[in-house]
Amino acid sequence: MIVVSGPSGAGKSSVVEGLAEQLPFHFSVSMTTRAARPGELEGVDYRFVDRTRFQEAVAAEELVEWAEYGGNLYGTPWDEVTAPRLRGQDVLLDIELVGARNVKKAYPEAIMIFIAPPDLAELERRLRARGDTSDADITRRLEVARLQMAEAPGLFEHLVVNDDLGAAVRQVAGILGVVPDPGGPS
């Protein structure tokens, strides 16, 4: 079990996408109540559901972990973890810090990787560049990021600063003991 986490805008999903092109892991598809962003596909990037369906999944204990972030719910369905593990496949989760904390409790052997921005000014620039985030939400996300970055050293064994996507992908691949394709993200 491999957990990749970090603040919103740090580039954790971009790092995971870079790994997905090259590595033989099962990349868990999380369930979320947030709206799809342009280019995101149902069942590939997320399982997009409404709040009622998500709450039903929580009540039915269908999720390994779940958390609320930014007014939206995110969680990892059990079938995204158990079926691949039964096939002998490693599972990679791209999840928020609260979820990462819960996974670490359930799977103490998990490899925990925290993706951090180079600094908060760059994180703010990335959040603004998305164009879908209000000033108030950016301020809140930056405060959450400060707290996450302070907590990360006690929870994560590995810290990767994402100031260059290709380098970050190569660093994570190295942590996982694989050599990425040199033709991959740069």
C-alpha positions, 0 to 999 in steps of 0.5 A, a space after each residue: 500500500 502506497 499513500 501519496 498526499 499533500 496540500 491542495 495544489 501541491 501537484 500530488 495528482 500530477 505526480 500520480 498521473 506521471 507514475 501511472 504512465 510508467 508503473 505497474 501499480 493499481 491506482 485507486 479511484 477515489 469517490 468524491 462529491 465534488 464536481 468534475 474539473 474539465 478533462 476529468 473522467 468518471 471512473 478514471 479520475 474519480 467516482 463522482 457521486 452526490 452527497 446522499 450516495 456518499 453518505 450511503 457508502 459511509 453508512 454501509 462501510 464501503 469506504 476504507 477511509 473518508 474525509 471532508 475537505 473544502 466542503 466536499 467528501 472524498 473516500 477510498 472504496 474498499 474494492 479499490 484496495 482489496 481486489 488488487 491486493 488479492 491479485 498481488 498488486 500494490 495499491 497507490 492512493 492519492 488522498 487527503 491528509 486526514 484520509 492518509 492518517 486513517 490509512 496509516 492506522 489501518 495499514 501501518 506497513 503503508 509507504 507514506 509519501 508527502 508531496 509539498 510545494 516549494 513554498 506557500 507563494 508557489 502554492 498560492 500561484 498554482 491555486 489561482 491558476 486553476 481559475 476555479 477557486 475564490 480568494 476566501 477558499 485560497 486563503 483557507 487552503 493556504 492555512 490548511 496547507 501550513 498545518 499539513 506541512 507542519 504535521 507531515 514529518 510525523 506521519 510521512 516517511 518521505 517528503 518530495 518537494 514538487 518544484 519540477 514535475 519530472 523530478 518529483 515523479 522520478 523521486 517518487 519512483 525511486 522511493 518505490 524502488 523502480 526506475 521510471 521510463 526516461 521518456 516519461 514526464 519531464 
